[in-house]
Amino acid sequence: MIRLQSYRKSLRIFDRKFSLLAKSFNNKILFNVRRYVSVVTVNPADLSQNVNSAEINRLQRLRNIGISAHIDSGKTTLTERVLYYTGRIKAIHEVRGKDGEGAKMDSMELERERGITIQSAATYCNWKWQDHGDYNINIIDTPGHVDFTIEVERALRVLDGAVLVLCGVAGVQVSVSYFIVPRISFINKLDRVGANPFNIIEQIRQKLRITAAAVQIPIGLEDNLKGVVDLVKWQAVYNEGNRGEKVVEKDIPEDLIEFSMKKRQELIETLADIDDQIAEIYLNEENPTSQQLMDAIRRVTIANKFTPVLMGSAFKNTGVQRVLDAVCAYLPNPSEVENSALDINRKEAVVPLIPYSKNPFVGLAFKLEDGRFGQLTYIRVYQGSLKKGFTVTNTKTLKKVKIPRLVRMHSNEMEDVNEVGAGEICAMFGVECSSGDTFTDGTIAYTMTSMFVPDPVISLAIKPKIKDAPNFSKALNKFQREDPTFRVTYDLESKETIISGMGELHLDIYIERMRREYNVDCVTGKPQVAFRETITSKSKFDYTHKKQTGGAGQYGKVVGYIEPMPIVEDEEEQLTSFENRVVGGHIPTQFIPAVEKGFYDALEKGGLIGHPVKDVRFVLLDGQHHAVDSSEYAFRLAAQYAFREAFLKANPVILEPIMNVSVTSPIEFQGTVIGNLNKRKGTILDTDVHEDYFVVTAEVSLNNMFGYSSDLRSATQ
């Protein structure tokens, strides 16, 4: 066994040396090329030549982060401690409003009652990192429930890094598996029974598919949690005082030195595999210094190759200050993140955005709220500066608007400011726009790519109990402006108002908000799943629309086929396609858009159960027209009827939303939980059994999940 381990180590060292030599060789060859090919990357050296030292210092000490987690991982509890230790609040309040106050970032009454975050909330604070000075941190606390995915998407769109909070018992869960920004991980709740931080690190590696290693280990677990060992600085860290506000550094306990040395060596070896400088130190059989380790962790974290794992318990006030230190030490500042826009005047060429306040202003509106004083628009300043009274141009609408008021947000409170610089997040009052709009100073025509908004998966009919409720429409319009995933339609056949969203909880929250905020009690119908229809085979069409009623008639002939679109993993890809392959002028070019419009009209209602059709390509090959009777309307109808006939011959099928369900329960209820999932026709994917609890992961159709929370609660009491 010893020989085998030695052989593996030698093999890895040889492989690493080879890759280092290859990389060095390639760098020499490609150096001159990269200077001209790199379009988006901001070169720090170039930045420092054009930016004054005060601006560089401001950017280096600025962090824009999100705090994200699966529901009930302790995310808002951590945020509350962060605000307390940074001096933003004077007292700590707990989630669910048990003390009559509730957590600061849960400003909605519903959030405090249910103990969940519904809307992302923004704040900012100042942290004095030990021996490094003051840092300014913009924080967005995001929801953990999958029904409020859009809040997380909007936050990640404008943030430079994130703190991923994981429960030390439940571990990595479904809704945290899509992170794309540099992040540090904080394993929380190590005071709970069954906490196993090193099992969670393995889950991070496997489920999040990113290299991870501990930079801390706990001193004790569960009821014996006392502090953490900092493997980088090689010291024990304890929290003292009534609220853990005093950080005390001591020598590592004797009984933990051997285990700490083992975990530090694991950290070094992990970094050696992904960082050249640590690899060279490791190959020379030297021991890296604390500063060398910190620098390496920062490099690979910003490159999104690694996530450093910290540990503690926010509820027990353990390890939180070290999380703030890690935010400053390891997460990128705005100048270290590649942001770009599209130049409309240069055929949407990609242009880098330089976070320098003297450059032309570019900002992205990422969230809207209707406040007491009008619409509140959250904006990230990517380039240039934004001032009160400044006139900005909406790139999409070309409208110019003067900013009457500029504020920094602290949950539901605000602080007026006169100016914010590049890289900052703030909010504007009195600016009418949509979420995802780009603003400039009018001297450039830049636009930033918009956020992906998923389609709703559930709908229900709704109407006010009182027939004439003036606030009913007002509330629905406001909610639609705030939340792109909340949709409102009117069914002409049933004469009903239909609301659609991302899940039962999503719609329940808006119905309850309507009652509380607008005094509108509503009657709702049974939830309906947003089914889709598609085809599984190719089908040809040859259809002539001909109608003669005296005078000019209607004539249009279309020939072609429909076929399934290729399956793509990226949901943002176009799910339908129209292709015009007509040659010879059999269909005049002015009628082609009408054929396309008819195709998209037909997609709105499939031929099986009347739900929208997706993943279909419509190819127009030929056709005929009449000099007198042909019109746009005739070809539009021809395309609709042609599609409907071909659709039924193309082996159509019905698609339904499938939910990825994860249930954590005491071990004695394992049979009950699995039986309930089987009863709902679920497919069990994985079962992870621990000493006194288990986690089951399954796929279940959304149509079979209605009422599951109530059933699960009653079955496991």
C-alpha positions in Angstrom: 0.0 0.0 0.0 2.8 2.4 0.8 4.5 1.8 -2.5 1.3 2.3 -4.4 0.7 5.7 -2.6 4.3 6.7 -3.4 3.9 5.8 -7.0 0.7 7.7 -7.4 2.3 10.8 -5.8 5.3 10.6 -8.1 3.0 10.2 -11.1 1.0 13.2 -10.2 4.2 15.3 -9.7 5.5 14.2 -13.1 2.2 15.0 -14.7 2.2 18.4 -13.0 5.7 19.2 -14.1 4.8 18.3 -17.7 1.7 20.6 -17.7 3.7 23.5 -16.2 6.4 23.1 -18.9 3.7 22.9 -21.6 1.9 26.0 -20.2 5.2 27.9 -20.0 6.1 27.0 -23.6 2.6 28.0 -24.9 2.7 31.3 -23.1 5.9 32.3 -24.9 4.4 31.4 -28.3 1.0 33.0 -27.7 2.0 36.1 -25.7 1.9 38.5 -28.7 -1.3 37.0 -30.0 -3.2 37.4 -26.7 -2.5 41.1 -26.5 -4.7 41.6 -29.5 -7.2 38.7 -29.3 -8.5 39.3 -25.8 -11.6 41.4 -26.3 -13.4 41.4 -23.0 -10.7 40.9 -20.4 -9.7 43.9 -18.4 -6.0 44.0 -17.9 -5.1 45.4 -14.4 -2.0 46.9 -15.7 -3.9 48.8 -18.4 -6.5 49.8 -15.9 -3.8 51.2 -13.5 -2.4 53.4 -16.3 -5.7 55.1 -17.0 -7.2 55.3 -13.5 -6.0 57.4 -10.6 -4.8 55.7 -7.4 -7.8 56.8 -5.4 -10.2 55.1 -7.9 -8.1 51.9 -7.9 -8.1 51.8 -4.1 -11.9 52.3 -4.0 -12.4 49.4 -6.4 -10.0 47.1 -4.6 -11.9 47.7 -1.4 -15.4 47.1 -2.9 -17.3 43.8 -2.9 -20.7 43.0 -4.5 -21.9 39.7 -3.1 -25.0 37.7 -2.7 -25.8 35.4 0.2 -27.6 32.4 -1.2 -28.7 29.0 0.0 -31.4 26.4 -0.1 -34.4 27.1 2.2 -33.7 26.7 5.9 -29.9 26.6 5.6 -29.5 29.7 7.9 -28.9 32.3 5.2 -30.9 35.1 6.7 -29.6 34.3 10.2 -26.1 34.7 8.8 -27.0 38.0 7.2 -28.4 39.3 10.4 -25.1 38.6 12.2 -23.1 40.2 9.4 -25.2 43.4 9.7 -24.7 43.3 13.5 -20.9 42.8 13.4 -20.5 45.5 10.8 -22.5 47.9 12.8 -25.4 48.3 10.4 -27.9 47.2 13.1 -27.8 47.6 16.9 -29.4 44.3 17.9 -29.7 40.8 16.5 -33.3 39.6 15.7 -34.2 36.1 14.8 -36.1 34.7 11.8 -39.9 34.2 12.0 -40.2 37.3 14.2 -40.1 35.3 17.5 -38.9 38.4 19.3 -41.6 40.7 17.8 -39.1 42.2 15.3 -37.9 39.6 12.9 -34.7 39.6 10.8 -33.8 43.0 9.3 -33.6 41.7 5.7 -37.0 40.0 6.0 -38.9 43.3 5.8 -42.2 41.8 4.5 -44.7 40.7 7.2 -45.2 37.5 5.3 -41.4 36.8 5.4 -41.4 37.2 9.1 -44.4 35.0 9.7 -43.3 32.1 7.4 -39.6 32.4 8.2 -38.5 32.4 4.5 -37.1 35.0 2.2 -39.6 35.9 -0.6 -37.9 38.9 -2.2 -34.2 39.6 -2.5 -33.2 42.5 -0.2 -30.2 44.8 -0.7 -28.0 46.4 1.9 -24.5 47.7 2.3 -22.0 47.7 5.1 -18.4 48.4 6.0 -16.0 45.8 7.4 -12.6 46.4 8.9 -10.6 43.4 7.8 -7.8 42.7 10.3 -4.6 44.4 9.3 -6.0 45.3 5.9 -8.2 48.3 6.5 -11.9 49.1 5.6 -13.9 47.4 2.9 -17.3 48.4 1.5 -19.6 45.4 0.8 -22.9 45.5 -1.1 -25.0 42.5 0.0 -28.1 41.0 -1.6 -29.9 38.4 0.5 -31.8 36.1 -1.9 -34.6 33.6 -1.4 -33.9 29.9 -1.0 -37.2 28.5 -2.2 -37.2 27.3 -5.8 -40.5 29.2 -6.5 -38.6 32.5 -6.2 -35.8 31.5 -8.7 -36.1 34.8 -10.6 -35.0 36.7 -7.4 -31.8 34.7 -7.4 -31.3 35.0 -11.1 -31.6 38.8 -10.9 -29.1 39.0 -8.0 -26.5 36.8 -9.6 -26.8 38.8 -12.8 -25.2 41.9 -11.2 -23.1 40.4 -8.4 -19.3 39.6 -8.6 -19.3 36.8 -6.0 -21.4 34.9 -3.5 -21.4 33.3 -0.1 -23.0 29.9 -0.5 -24.6 28.8 2.8 -25.0 25.1 3.4 -26.6 23.2 6.3 -24.1 21.0 8.1 -26.7 18.3 8.3 -28.8 18.5 5.0 -25.8 19.5 2.8 -26.0 20.5 -0.8 -29.6 20.6 -2.0 -31.3 21.1 -5.4 -31.6 24.9 -5.6 -27.9 25.7 -5.1 -26.5 23.6 -7.9 -26.4 26.2 -10.6 -24.0 28.8 -9.3 -21.8 30.5 -12.0 -20.1 33.2 -10.0 -17.0 32.9 -7.8 -18.1 31.8 -4.3 -17.0 30.9 -0.9 -18.9 28.2 1.0 -20.0 28.4 4.6 -21.1 25.2 6.2 -23.6 26.4 8.8 -25.5 24.8 11.7 -22.5 22.7 13.0 -24.2 23.0 16.4 -27.0 20.7 15.2 -27.2 17.0 15.9 -25.8 15.0 13.0 -23.6 17.8 11.6 -20.8 16.4 9.4 -18.9 19.2 7.6 -16.5 16.9 5.7 -19.3 14.9 4.2 -20.7 18.3 3.0 -17.4 19.1 1.3 -17.6 15.9 -0.6 -21.1 16.8 -1.7 -19.8 20.2 -2.9 -17.3 18.4 -5.1 -19.7 15.9 -6.5 -23.0 17.8 -6.8 -21.6 21.3 -7.6 -18.7 19.9 -9.7 -16.1 22.3 -8.4 -12.9 21.7 -6.5 -13.4 22.4 -2.8 -11.3 22.1 0.4 -11.6 23.2 3.9 -9.8 26.3 5.0 -11.2 25.8 8.5 -12.1 22.9 10.7 -14.5 23.0 13.7 -13.4 22.8 17.3 -16.0 20.4 18.4 -19.4 19.6 16.9 -23.0 19.7 17.9 -23.4 20.8 21.5 -19.5 20.9 21.9 -18.9 23.5 19.1 -16.5 26.0 20.5 -14.8 27.7 17.5 -12.8 26.9 14.4 -9.2 26.3 13.4 -7.9 28.6 10.7 -5.8 26.3 8.5 -4.4 29.2 6.5 -3.3 31.4 9.4 -2.7 28.3 11.6 -4.5 29.5 14.7 -7.6 28.7 16.7 -10.4 31.2 16.5 -13.1 31.6 19.2 -16.0 34.0 19.6 -16.6 35.6 23.0 -19.1 38.1 24.4 -22.9 38.0 24.6 -23.3 38.0 20.9 -19.9 36.6 19.8 -18.8 40.1 18.9 -15.3 39.5 20.3 -12.9 37.4 18.1 -10.1 35.7 20.1 -7.2 34.0 18.4 -5.3 31.3 20.3 -3.0 28.4 19.7 -4.5 25.3 18.2 -5.6 22.8 20.9 -3.1 19.9 21.3 -5.7 17.2 20.5 -6.4 18.9 17.1 -2.9 19.6 15.9 -2.4 16.3 14.0 -5.9 16.5 12.4 -5.3 20.1 11.5 -1.9 19.3 9.9 -3.6 16.6 7.8 -6.4 19.0 6.6 -3.9 21.7 5.8 -1.9 19.3 3.7 -5.0 18.3 1.9 -5.6 22.0 1.2 -2.1 22.5 -0.2 -2.3 19.4 -2.4 -5.7 20.5 -3.7 -4.4 23.9 -4.6 -1.3 22.4 -6.2 -3.5 20.6 -8.7 -5.1 23.9 -9.9 -2.6 26.7 -9.2 0.9 26.9 -10.8 2.6 28.8 -8.0 1.5 26.5 -5.3 2.4 23.5 -7.5 6.0 24.7 -7.9 6.3 25.2 -4.1 4.8 21.7 -3.6 7.1 20.1 -6.2 10.1 21.6 -4.4 8.8 20.0 -1.2 8.6 23.4 0.5 5.8 24.6 2.8 3.8 27.6 1.5 3.4 30.6 3.8 0.0 31.8 5.0 0.2 34.7 2.5 1.1 32.4 -0.4 -1.9 30.2 0.5 -4.2 33.2 0.7 -3.0 34.5 -2.7 -3.5 31.1 -4.3 -7.0 30.7 -2.9 -7.9 34.1 -4.2 -6.6 33.4 -7.7 -8.4 30.1 -8.1 -11.6 31.3 -6.4 -11.8 34.3 -8.8 -11.1 31.9 -11.7 -14.1 29.8 -10.5 -11.9 26.7 -10.2 -12.2 26.4 -6.4 -14.4 27.2 -3.5 -12.8 27.6 -0.1 -15.0 26.1 2.7 -15.5 27.9 6.0 -17.4 26.5 9.0 -19.4 27.6 12.0 -22.8 28.3 13.3 -24.5 31.7 12.6 -27.2 31.0 15.3 -24.5 30.3 17.9 -22.4 33.3 16.7 -19.5 31.2 15.7 -17.3 31.8 12.6 -19.2 34.7 11.1 -16.5 37.3 11.3 -14.1 35.0 9.4 -16.7 34.8 6.6 -16.5 38.5 6.2 -12.7 38.3 6.2 -13.0 35.6 3.4 -15.3 37.9 1.4 -12.5 40.5 1.4 -9.7 38.1 0.9 -11.0 35.7 -1.7 -13.9 37.2 -3.7 -13.3 39.5 -6.6 -13.6 43.3 -6.7 -15.4 44.9 -9.7 -12.2 45.4 -11.7 -11.4 41.6 -11.5 -14.7 40.5 -13.2 -15.1 40.5 -17.0 -18.3 42.4 -17.9 -19.2 43.3 -21.4 -21.9 45.0 -23.4 -23.0 45.0 -27.1 -22.3 48.0 -29.2 -25.5 48.6 -31.3 -23.7 50.9 -33.7 -21.1 48.2 -34.5 -23.5 45.3 -35.3 -23.6 44.4 -31.6 -19.9 43.8 -31.3 -18.8 42.8 -27.8 -17.1 45.6 -25.9 -15.5 45.4 -22.5 -16.9 47.6 -19.7 -14.2 49.2 -17.7 -15.2 50.0 -14.1 -13.8 53.5 -14.1 -16.0 56.4 -13.0 -14.6 58.8 -15.7 -15.8 56.5 -18.6 -19.2 57.0 -20.2 -22.0 55.7 -17.9 -23.4 52.2 -18.4 -25.9 50.6 -15.9 -28.3 47.7 -15.8 -31.7 47.9 -14.1 -32.1 44.5 -12.5 -35.1 44.8 -10.1 -38.2 46.9 -9.8 -40.3 47.7 -6.8 -43.3 50.0 -6.2 -42.4 52.0 -3.2 -44.3 54.7 -1.2 -42.7 57.4 -3.4 -43.1 55.8 -6.8 -41.2 53.1 -8.7 -37.9 52.1 -7.2 -35.4 50.8 -9.7 -32.3 48.9 -8.6 -29.3 49.4 -10.8 -25.8 48.2 -11.1 -23.3 50.8 -12.3 -20.8 48.9 -14.6 -19.0 51.9 -16.0 -18.9 55.6 -15.3 -20.8 57.2 -12.4 -24.4 58.0 -11.7 -25.4 61.3 -10.1 -28.6 62.8 -8.7 -30.2 65.0 -11.4 -28.2 63.1 -14.1 -30.1 62.5 -17.4 -29.8 58.9 -18.5 -31.0 57.2 -21.8 -32.8 53.9 -21.9 -31.1 52.0 -24.7 -34.2 49.9 -25.5 -36.8 52.8 -25.7 -34.3 55.6 -26.4 -36.2 57.7 -23.8 -34.2 60.1 -21.7 -35.1 60.6 -18.1 -33.7 62.8 -15.3 -33.0 61.0 -12.0 -34.8 63.0 -9.3 -33.5 60.8 -6.4 -30.7 58.4 -5.8 -30.6 56.1 -2.8 -28.7 53.2 -1.1 -31.0 50.5 0.2 -30.8 48.9 3.6 -33.7 46.3 3.4 -36.8 48.5 3.4 -34.9 51.6 4.5 -33.1 54.0 2.3 -30.3 56.6 2.5 -30.1 59.4 0.0 -26.8 59.8 -1.9 -25.7 62.3 -4.5 -23.4 60.1 -6.5 -22.3 56.4 -6.9 -19.2 55.3 -8.8 -18.4 52.4 -11.1 -19.0 49.0 -9.6 -21.6 50.2 -7.2 -25.3 49.1 -6.6 -27.9 51.6 -5.8 -31.6 52.5 -6.5 -33.2 55.2 -8.6 -36.6 56.8 -7.9 -39.0 58.0 -10.6 -37.4 56.1 -13.6 -40.0 54.1 -15.6 -38.4 51.1 -17.2 -38.5 47.3 -17.3 -36.3 44.8 -15.5 -33.2 44.1 -17.6 -33.1 47.5 -19.4 -29.7 49.1 -20.0 -29.1 52.8 -19.3 -26.3 55.0 -20.7 -25.4 58.6 -20.6 -26.5 59.0 -24.2 -23.0 59.2 -25.7 -22.8 55.5 -26.5 -25.3 52.9 -27.7 -24.5 50.0 -25.5 -26.9 47.3 -24.4 -26.3 44.4 -22.0 -27.8 41.0 -22.5 -31.1 40.5 -20.7 -31.8 37.9 -18.0 -33.3 34.5 -18.9 -36.9 34.3 -17.6 -38.2 30.8 -17.3 -41.8 30.0 -18.4 -44.4 29.5 -15.6 -45.2 25.9 -14.7 -48.5 26.4 -12.9 -51.7 28.4 -13.4 -55.0 29.0 -11.7 -58.1 31.1 -12.2 -58.7 34.0 -9.8 -61.4 36.5 -9.2 -62.2 39.0 -6.4 -65.0 38.1 -4.0 -66.5 41.5 -4.5 -67.3 42.0 -8.1 -66.2 45.7 -8.4 -62.8 45.6 -6.7 -60.8 48.6 -8.1 -57.5 47.4 -6.5 -57.7 43.9 -8.2 -56.2 45.0 -11.5 -53.9 47.5 -9.8 -52.4 44.7 -7.7 -51.9 42.3 -10.7 -50.2 45.0 -12.7 -47.9 45.9 -9.9 -46.9 42.2 -9.3 -46.2 41.7 -13.0 -43.9 44.7 -13.1 -42.0 43.4 -10.1 -41.7 39.8 -11.1 -41.2 38.6 -14.7 -42.2 35.0 -13.8 -45.6 36.1 -12.6 -48.0 36.3 -15.6 -51.6 37.4 -15.9 -53.8 36.4 -18.9 -57.5 36.6 -19.7 -59.2 33.4 -21.0 -61.7 34.5 -23.6 -63.6 31.2 -23.6 -64.1 30.9 -19.8 -64.1 34.7 -19.2 -61.6 34.1 -16.3 -58.5 35.9 -15.2 -55.6 33.4 -15.1 -52.4 33.9 -13.0 -49.4 31.8 -13.7 -46.1 31.3 -11.8 -43.3 29.0 -10.7 -45.2 26.9 -8.1 -48.0 26.7 -5.5 -46.1 28.8 -3.0 -45.3 31.5 -5.5 -49.0 32.0 -6.4 -50.1 31.7 -2.7 -47.8 34.5 -1.7 -49.2 36.9 -4.3 -52.8 36.0 -3.4 -52.0 36.7 0.2 -50.2 39.9 -0.6 -53.3 41.0 -2.6 -55.4 40.6 0.5 -53.0 42.3 2.9 -51.6 45.1 0.7 -54.7 45.9 -1.4 -57.6 44.7 0.7 -58.8 42.3 -2.1 -60.0 38.9 -1.0 -59.9 36.4 -3.9 -61.6 33.2 -5.0 -59.3 30.8 -6.8 -59.8 27.8 -8.9 -58.0 24.5 -8.9 -54.3 24.8 -9.9 -53.6 23.8 -13.5 -50.2 22.5 -14.7 -48.7 24.3 -17.7 -48.5 21.4 -20.1 -46.8 21.7 -23.5 -47.3 19.8 -26.7 -44.6 18.8 -29.3 -44.0 16.4 -32.1 -41.7 13.4 -32.4 -41.5 12.9 -36.2 -41.3 14.8 -39.4 -44.6 15.6 -41.2 -45.1 17.2 -44.7 -47.9 19.7 -45.5 -49.4 20.8 -48.8 -52.3 23.1 -48.0 -54.4 25.5 -50.0 -56.5 28.1 -48.4 -59.2 29.2 -50.8 -62.3 31.2 -50.1 -64.6 32.9 -52.5 -67.5 35.0 -51.2 -68.0 37.5 -54.1 -65.6 40.1 -55.0 -61.9 39.7 -53.9 -61.5 36.3 -52.3 -58.8 34.6 -50.2 -56.1 32.4 -51.7 -52.8 31.1 -50.4 -50.9 27.8 -50.8 -48.0 26.6 -48.7 -45.9 23.5 -49.1 -43.2 22.3 -46.7 -42.8 20.2 -43.6 -42.5 20.4 -39.8 -40.0 18.5 -37.7 -38.8 18.2 -34.1 -36.1 20.6 -33.0 -32.9 19.0 -31.7 -32.8 18.6 -28.0 -30.6 21.2 -26.2 -29.6 21.3 -22.6 -29.6 25.1 -22.5 -33.2 26.3 -21.9 -32.3 29.7 -23.2 -31.9 28.3 -26.7 -34.7 29.1 -29.2 -37.3 26.4 -28.9 -39.1 27.0 -32.2 -37.8 27.9 -35.6 -39.2 29.2 -38.9 -37.2 28.7 -42.1 -38.0 30.1 -45.5 -36.6 28.0 -48.4 -38.9 29.2 -51.2 -37.1 29.9 -54.5 -38.5 31.2 -57.8 -41.0 33.7 -56.3 -43.9 31.3 -56.0 -44.7 33.1 -52.8 -44.0 36.8 -53.0 -41.6 38.0 -50.4 -44.1 40.4 -48.8 -46.2 37.4 -47.8 -43.4 35.4 -46.1 -43.8 37.3 -42.8 -47.5 36.5 -42.8 -46.7 32.7 -43.2 -44.3 33.0 -40.2 -46.9 34.8 -38.2 -49.5 32.1 -39.0 -47.0 29.5 -37.8 -46.5 31.2 -34.5 -50.2 31.7 -34.1 -50.7 28.0 -34.5 -48.2 27.3 -31.8 -50.3 29.0 -29.2 -52.8 26.1 -29.1 -51.9 22.5 -29.8 -54.1 19.9 -31.4 -54.1 17.5 -28.5 -55.3 19.3 -25.3 -55.0 22.9 -26.4 -51.8 23.8 -24.7 -48.9 25.7 -26.4 -46.6 23.8 -28.7 -42.8 23.9 -28.4 -39.6 22.4 -30.0 -40.9 22.5 -33.6 -39.2 23.7 -36.8 -41.5 24.9 -39.6 -39.8 24.7 -43.1 -41.5 26.5 -46.0 -40.4 25.0 -49.4 -42.9 26.2 -51.9 -46.4 27.6 -52.5 -48.6 29.5 -54.9 -50.3 32.9 -54.9 -53.1 34.6 -56.9 -52.6 38.0 -58.4 -55.9 39.3 -57.0 -57.1 37.0 -54.2 -53.8 36.5 -52.3 -53.2 38.6 -49.2 -51.2 38.6 -46.0 -54.3 37.4 -44.1 -54.9 34.5 -46.6 -51.3 33.2 -46.2 -51.5 33.6 -42.4 -54.5 31.4 -42.3 -53.0 29.0 -44.8 -49.9 28.5 -42.5 -52.2 28.0 -39.4 -54.3 25.3 -41.1 -51.3 23.6 -42.7 -49.6 23.4 -39.3 -52.7 21.9 -37.6 -53.0 19.2 -40.2 -49.3 18.3 -40.2 -49.1 18.4 -36.4 -51.6 15.6 -36.0 -49.6 13.4 -38.4 -46.3 14.0 -36.7 -46.9 11.7 -33.7 -47.6 14.5 -31.2 -47.1 14.1 -27.5 -47.9 16.0 -24.3 -45.0 17.3 -22.1 -45.4 18.0 -18.4 -43.1 19.7 -15.9 -41.0 17.3 -13.8 -40.0 18.4 -10.3 -36.7 17.4 -8.7 -37.8 16.6 -5.1 -35.5 16.2 -2.1 -36.9 15.1 1.2 -35.0 15.0 4.5 -36.7 13.1 7.2 -36.0 11.2 10.5 -35.0 7.6 9.7 -38.2 6.1 11.2 -40.3 7.7 8.5 -38.2 6.3 5.6 -40.8 3.8 4.4 -43.6 6.3 4.7 -41.8 9.0 2.7 -40.7 6.7 -0.1 -44.2 5.1 -0.2 -45.8 8.5 -0.6 -43.4 9.4 -3.4 -44.2 6.1 -5.2 -47.9 6.7 -4.7 -47.4 10.0 -6.6 -45.7 8.0 -9.4 -42.3 9.4 -8.5 -39.0 8.0 -9.7 -36.5 7.5 -6.8 -33.1 8.7 -7.9 -31.0 8.4 -4.8 -31.4 7.6 -1.1 -28.7 8.7 1.4 -29.1 7.2 4.9 -27.4 8.7 7.9 -27.4 7.7 11.6 -30.7 9.2 12.5 -32.1 10.7 9.3 -32.2 10.1 5.6 -32.4 12.1 2.4 -34.3 10.8 -0.7 -34.1 12.5 -4.1 -36.8 11.8 -6.7 -38.4 13.1 -9.9 -42.1 13.6 -9.7 -44.4 15.2 -12.2 -45.7 18.6 -11.0 -49.3 17.4 -11.6 -48.9 14.8 -8.9 -47.2 17.2 -6.4 -50.2 19.3 -5.4 -50.8 19.2 -1.7 -47.6 17.2 -1.1 -46.3 19.4 1.7 -49.5 18.9 3.7 -49.5 15.2 3.2 -45.8 14.9 4.1 -46.4 16.9 7.3 -49.3 14.8 8.5 -47.6 11.5 7.6 -44.4 12.3 9.5 -45.8 13.9 12.7 
